[in-house]
């Protein structure tokens, strides 16, 4: 059996990175909400 989670930094950045969030309207909404809440980090690492 293979492990269910196989981390890949490049893929992760492409799907949930800052640039990926900025690309879509909903992604920008997520960032706006996190800014409003005063998150120390907008994007999880």
PDB file of N, CA, C and O in Angstrom, chain B, residues numbered from 101:
ATOM      1  N   UNK B 101       0.829  -1.200   0.000  1.00  0.00           N
ATOM      2  CA  UNK B 101       0.000   0.000   0.000  1.00  0.00           C
ATOM      3  C   UNK B 101       0.866   1.255   0.000  1.00  0.00           C
ATOM      4  O   UNK B 101       1.898   1.323   0.669  1.00  0.00           O
ATOM      5  N   UNK B 102       0.419   2.239  -0.766  1.00  0.00           N
ATOM      6  CA  UNK B 102       1.118   3.513  -0.778  1.00  0.00           C
ATOM      7  C   UNK B 102       0.519   4.421   0.293  1.00  0.00           C
ATOM      8  O   UNK B 102      -0.657   4.295   0.635  1.00  0.00           O
ATOM      9  N   UNK B 103       1.333   5.335   0.822  1.00  0.00           N
ATOM     10  CA  UNK B 103       0.768   6.290   1.778  1.00  0.00           C
ATOM     11  C   UNK B 103      -0.250   7.196   1.076  1.00  0.00           C
ATOM     12  O   UNK B 103      -0.105   7.494  -0.110  1.00  0.00           O
ATOM     13  N   UNK B 104      -1.268   7.626   1.804  1.00  0.00           N
ATOM     14  CA  UNK B 104      -2.317   8.433   1.172  1.00  0.00           C
ATOM     15  C   UNK B 104      -1.844   9.863   0.893  1.00  0.00           C
ATOM     16  O   UNK B 104      -2.307  10.486  -0.061  1.00  0.00           O
ATOM     17  N   UNK B 105      -0.946  10.379   1.697  1.00  0.00           N
ATOM     18  CA  UNK B 105      -0.461  11.744   1.499  1.00  0.00           C
ATOM     19  C   UNK B 105       0.985  11.724   1.045  1.00  0.00           C
ATOM     20  O   UNK B 105       1.878  11.306   1.781  1.00  0.00           O
ATOM     21  N   UNK B 106       1.205  12.186  -0.190  1.00  0.00           N
ATOM     22  CA  UNK B 106       2.561  12.233  -0.712  1.00  0.00           C
ATOM     23  C   UNK B 106       2.888  13.679  -1.059  1.00  0.00           C
ATOM     24  O   UNK B 106       2.582  14.139  -2.159  1.00  0.00           O
ATOM     25  N   UNK B 107       3.507  14.396  -0.128  1.00  0.00           N
ATOM     26  CA  UNK B 107       3.743  15.831  -0.294  1.00  0.00           C
ATOM     27  C   UNK B 107       4.585  16.168  -1.530  1.00  0.00           C
ATOM     28  O   UNK B 107       5.570  15.501  -1.846  1.00  0.00           O
ATOM     29  N   UNK B 108       4.156  17.223  -2.205  1.00  0.00           N
ATOM     30  CA  UNK B 108       4.884  17.735  -3.356  1.00  0.00           C
ATOM     31  C   UNK B 108       4.779  19.258  -3.275  1.00  0.00           C
ATOM     32  O   UNK B 108       3.718  19.831  -3.521  1.00  0.00           O
ATOM     33  N   UNK B 109       5.888  19.899  -2.929  1.00  0.00           N
ATOM     34  CA  UNK B 109       5.900  21.341  -2.676  1.00  0.00           C
ATOM     35  C   UNK B 109       5.397  22.133  -3.879  1.00  0.00           C
ATOM     36  O   UNK B 109       4.602  23.062  -3.730  1.00  0.00           O
ATOM     37  N   UNK B 110       5.863  21.764  -5.069  1.00  0.00           N
ATOM     38  CA  UNK B 110       5.475  22.510  -6.269  1.00  0.00           C
ATOM     39  C   UNK B 110       3.967  22.424  -6.530  1.00  0.00           C
ATOM     40  O   UNK B 110       3.321  23.430  -6.823  1.00  0.00           O
ATOM     41  N   UNK B 111       3.431  21.238  -6.423  1.00  0.00           N
ATOM     42  CA  UNK B 111       1.989  21.044  -6.642  1.00  0.00           C
ATOM     43  C   UNK B 111       1.187  21.813  -5.609  1.00  0.00           C
ATOM     44  O   UNK B 111       0.166  22.425  -5.926  1.00  0.00           O
ATOM     45  N   UNK B 112       1.661  21.775  -4.364  1.00  0.00           N
ATOM     46  CA  UNK B 112       0.968  22.457  -3.272  1.00  0.00           C
ATOM     47  C   UNK B 112       0.922  23.965  -3.522  1.00  0.00           C
ATOM     48  O   UNK B 112      -0.118  24.599  -3.349  1.00  0.00           O
ATOM     49  N   UNK B 113       2.068  24.534  -3.933  1.00  0.00           N
ATOM     50  CA  UNK B 113       2.137  25.968  -4.200  1.00  0.00           C
ATOM     51  C   UNK B 113       1.209  26.355  -5.347  1.00  0.00           C
ATOM     52  O   UNK B 113       0.583  27.415  -5.327  1.00  0.00           O
ATOM     53  N   UNK B 114       1.132  25.480  -6.341  1.00  0.00           N
ATOM     54  CA  UNK B 114       0.293  25.768  -7.505  1.00  0.00           C
ATOM     55  C   UNK B 114      -1.195  25.735  -7.185  1.00  0.00           C
ATOM     56  O   UNK B 114      -1.992  26.425  -7.820  1.00  0.00           O
ATOM     57  N   UNK B 115      -1.563  24.923  -6.189  1.00  0.00           N
ATOM     58  CA  UNK B 115      -2.992  24.807  -5.869  1.00  0.00           C
ATOM     59  C   UNK B 115      -3.427  25.713  -4.730  1.00  0.00           C
ATOM     60  O   UNK B 115      -4.509  26.297  -4.791  1.00  0.00           O
ATOM     61  N   UNK B 116      -2.599  25.846  -3.681  1.00  0.00           N
ATOM     62  CA  UNK B 116      -3.048  26.674  -2.554  1.00  0.00           C
ATOM     63  C   UNK B 116      -2.087  27.803  -2.200  1.00  0.00           C
ATOM     64  O   UNK B 116      -2.184  28.389  -1.122  1.00  0.00           O
ATOM     65  N   UNK B 117      -1.161  28.110  -3.104  1.00  0.00           N
ATOM     66  CA  UNK B 117      -0.224  29.202  -2.862  1.00  0.00           C
ATOM     67  C   UNK B 117      -0.877  30.567  -3.038  1.00  0.00           C
ATOM     68  O   UNK B 117      -2.033  30.657  -3.453  1.00  0.00           O
ATOM     69  N   UNK B 118      -0.154  31.606  -2.731  1.00  0.00           N
ATOM     70  CA  UNK B 118      -0.678  32.974  -2.820  1.00  0.00           C
ATOM     71  C   UNK B 118      -1.092  33.326  -4.238  1.00  0.00           C
ATOM     72  O   UNK B 118      -2.163  33.892  -4.454  1.00  0.00           O
ATOM     73  N   UNK B 119      -0.239  32.989  -5.213  1.00  0.00           N
ATOM     74  CA  UNK B 119      -0.535  33.316  -6.611  1.00  0.00           C
ATOM     75  C   UNK B 119      -1.783  32.576  -7.094  1.00  0.00           C
ATOM     76  O   UNK B 119      -2.587  33.120  -7.850  1.00  0.00           O
ATOM     77  N   UNK B 120      -1.927  31.348  -6.654  1.00  0.00           N
ATOM     78  CA  UNK B 120      -3.104  30.561  -7.028  1.00  0.00           C
ATOM     79  C   UNK B 120      -4.371  31.195  -6.461  1.00  0.00           C
ATOM     80  O   UNK B 120      -5.405  31.228  -7.128  1.00  0.00           O
ATOM     81  N   UNK B 121      -4.289  31.701  -5.223  1.00  0.00           N
ATOM     82  CA  UNK B 121      -5.443  32.343  -4.596  1.00  0.00           C
ATOM     83  C   UNK B 121      -5.811  33.637  -5.332  1.00  0.00           C
ATOM     84  O   UNK B 121      -6.989  33.944  -5.514  1.00  0.00           O
ATOM     85  N   UNK B 122      -4.792  34.387  -5.749  1.00  0.00           N
ATOM     86  CA  UNK B 122      -5.028  35.667  -6.408  1.00  0.00           C
ATOM     87  C   UNK B 122      -5.649  35.505  -7.792  1.00  0.00           C
ATOM     88  O   UNK B 122      -6.260  36.438  -8.315  1.00  0.00           O
ATOM     89  N   UNK B 123      -5.496  34.342  -8.374  1.00  0.00           N
ATOM     90  CA  UNK B 123      -5.989  34.111  -9.736  1.00  0.00           C
ATOM     91  C   UNK B 123      -7.506  34.123  -9.838  1.00  0.00           C
ATOM     92  O   UNK B 123      -8.055  34.587 -10.837  1.00  0.00           O
ATOM     93  N   UNK B 124      -8.186  33.619  -8.818  1.00  0.00           N
ATOM     94  CA  UNK B 124      -9.640  33.504  -8.897  1.00  0.00           C
ATOM     95  C   UNK B 124     -10.329  34.515  -7.984  1.00  0.00           C
ATOM     96  O   UNK B 124      -9.760  35.005  -7.008  1.00  0.00           O
ATOM     97  N   UNK B 125     -11.571  34.804  -8.343  1.00  0.00           N
ATOM     98  CA  UNK B 125     -12.358  35.751  -7.559  1.00  0.00           C
ATOM     99  C   UNK B 125     -12.583  35.224  -6.147  1.00  0.00           C
ATOM    100  O   UNK B 125     -12.452  35.961  -5.170  1.00  0.00           O
ATOM    101  N   UNK B 126     -12.923  33.939  -6.052  1.00  0.00           N
ATOM    102  CA  UNK B 126     -13.178  33.336  -4.744  1.00  0.00           C
ATOM    103  C   UNK B 126     -11.902  33.275  -3.906  1.00  0.00           C
ATOM    104  O   UNK B 126     -11.940  33.417  -2.684  1.00  0.00           O
ATOM    105  N   UNK B 127     -10.768  33.061  -4.586  1.00  0.00           N
ATOM    106  CA  UNK B 127      -9.484  33.021  -3.899  1.00  0.00           C
ATOM    107  C   UNK B 127      -9.147  34.366  -3.276  1.00  0.00           C
ATOM    108  O   UNK B 127      -8.639  34.442  -2.158  1.00  0.00           O
ATOM    109  N   UNK B 128      -9.442  35.437  -4.030  1.00  0.00           N
ATOM    110  CA  UNK B 128      -9.203  36.785  -3.504  1.00  0.00           C
ATOM    111  C   UNK B 128     -10.118  37.066  -2.312  1.00  0.00           C
ATOM    112  O   UNK B 128      -9.748  37.785  -1.384  1.00  0.00           O
ATOM    113  N   UNK B 129     -11.311  36.487  -2.356  1.00  0.00           N
ATOM    114  CA  UNK B 129     -12.263  36.644  -1.251  1.00  0.00           C
ATOM    115  C   UNK B 129     -11.713  35.973   0.010  1.00  0.00           C
ATOM    116  O   UNK B 129     -11.825  36.513   1.111  1.00  0.00           O
ATOM    117  N   UNK B 130     -11.124  34.800  -0.166  1.00  0.00           N
ATOM    118  CA  UNK B 130     -10.513  34.070   0.951  1.00  0.00           C
ATOM    119  C   UNK B 130      -9.421  34.930   1.592  1.00  0.00           C
ATOM    120  O   UNK B 130      -9.364  35.075   2.813  1.00  0.00           O
ATOM    121  N   UNK B 131      -8.551  35.500   0.741  1.00  0.00           N
ATOM    122  CA  UNK B 131      -7.464  36.343   1.248  1.00  0.00           C
ATOM    123  C   UNK B 131      -8.011  37.566   1.985  1.00  0.00           C
ATOM    124  O   UNK B 131      -7.493  37.959   3.030  1.00  0.00           O
ATOM    125  N   UNK B 132      -9.064  38.161   1.425  1.00  0.00           N
ATOM    126  CA  UNK B 132      -9.674  39.340   2.047  1.00  0.00           C
ATOM    127  C   UNK B 132     -10.213  38.981   3.429  1.00  0.00           C
ATOM    128  O   UNK B 132     -10.040  39.734   4.387  1.00  0.00           O
ATOM    129  N   UNK B 133     -10.870  37.820   3.522  1.00  0.00           N
ATOM    130  CA  UNK B 133     -11.412  37.368   4.808  1.00  0.00           C
ATOM    131  C   UNK B 133     -10.302  37.141   5.819  1.00  0.00           C
ATOM    132  O   UNK B 133     -10.442  37.493   6.990  1.00  0.00           O
ATOM    133  N   UNK B 134      -9.206  36.558   5.374  1.00  0.00           N
ATOM    134  CA  UNK B 134      -8.083  36.280   6.279  1.00  0.00           C
ATOM    135  C   UNK B 134      -7.415  37.573   6.724  1.00  0.00           C
ATOM    136  O   UNK B 134      -6.958  37.684   7.862  1.00  0.00           O
ATOM    137  N   UNK B 135      -7.359  38.558   5.814  1.00  0.00           N
ATOM    138  CA  UNK B 135      -6.795  39.868   6.185  1.00  0.00           C
ATOM    139  C   UNK B 135      -7.691  40.538   7.213  1.00  0.00           C
ATOM    140  O   UNK B 135      -7.212  41.123   8.185  1.00  0.00           O
ATOM    141  N   UNK B 136      -9.013  40.447   6.987  1.00  0.00           N
ATOM    142  CA  UNK B 136      -9.978  41.070   7.878  1.00  0.00           C
ATOM    143  C   UNK B 136      -9.905  40.470   9.275  1.00  0.00           C
ATOM    144  O   UNK B 136     -10.046  41.168  10.280  1.00  0.00           O
ATOM    145  N   UNK B 137      -9.684  39.172   9.313  1.00  0.00           N
ATOM    146  CA  UNK B 137      -9.603  38.482  10.594  1.00  0.00           C
ATOM    147  C   UNK B 137      -8.276  38.802  11.304  1.00  0.00           C
ATOM    148  O   UNK B 137      -8.135  38.586  12.508  1.00  0.00           O
ATOM    149  N   UNK B 138      -7.301  39.326  10.524  1.00  0.00           N
ATOM    150  CA  UNK B 138      -6.009  39.688  11.100  1.00  0.00           C
ATOM    151  C   UNK B 138      -5.085  38.509  11.220  1.00  0.00           C
ATOM    152  O   UNK B 138      -4.312  38.410  12.173  1.00  0.00           O
ATOM    153  N   UNK B 139      -5.162  37.611  10.256  1.00  0.00           N
ATOM    154  CA  UNK B 139      -4.278  36.436  10.277  1.00  0.00           C
ATOM    155  C   UNK B 139      -2.832  36.867  10.184  1.00  0.00           C
ATOM    156  O   UNK B 139      -2.484  37.777   9.432  1.00  0.00           O
ATOM    157  N   UNK B 140      -1.994  36.199  10.961  1.00  0.00           N
ATOM    158  CA  UNK B 140      -0.564  36.478  10.933  1.00  0.00           C
ATOM    159  C   UNK B 140       0.011  36.007   9.604  1.00  0.00           C
ATOM    160  O   UNK B 140       0.900  36.648   9.043  1.00  0.00           O
ATOM    161  N   UNK B 141      -0.503  34.875   9.099  1.00  0.00           N
ATOM    162  CA  UNK B 141      -0.105  34.369   7.787  1.00  0.00           C
ATOM    163  C   UNK B 141      -1.352  34.246   6.931  1.00  0.00           C
ATOM    164  O   UNK B 141      -2.349  33.667   7.364  1.00  0.00           O
ATOM    165  N   UNK B 142      -1.306  34.783   5.724  1.00  0.00           N
ATOM    166  CA  UNK B 142      -2.464  34.685   4.830  1.00  0.00           C
ATOM    167  C   UNK B 142      -2.560  33.297   4.225  1.00  0.00           C
ATOM    168  O   UNK B 142      -3.651  32.766   4.020  1.00  0.00           O
ATOM    169  N   UNK B 143      -1.398  32.718   3.943  1.00  0.00           N
ATOM    170  CA  UNK B 143      -1.347  31.404   3.298  1.00  0.00           C
ATOM    171  C   UNK B 143      -0.607  30.437   4.209  1.00  0.00           C
ATOM    172  O   UNK B 143       0.496  30.737   4.666  1.00  0.00           O
ATOM    173  N   UNK B 144      -1.205  29.272   4.478  1.00  0.00           N
ATOM    174  CA  UNK B 144      -0.483  28.290   5.284  1.00  0.00           C
ATOM    175  C   UNK B 144       0.734  27.776   4.524  1.00  0.00           C
ATOM    176  O   UNK B 144       0.712  27.710   3.295  1.00  0.00           O
ATOM    177  N   UNK B 145       1.780  27.416   5.230  1.00  0.00           N
ATOM    178  CA  UNK B 145       3.003  26.983   4.536  1.00  0.00           C
ATOM    179  C   UNK B 145       2.993  25.516   4.225  1.00  0.00           C
ATOM    180  O   UNK B 145       3.949  25.002   3.644  1.00  0.00           O
TER     181      UNK B 145
END
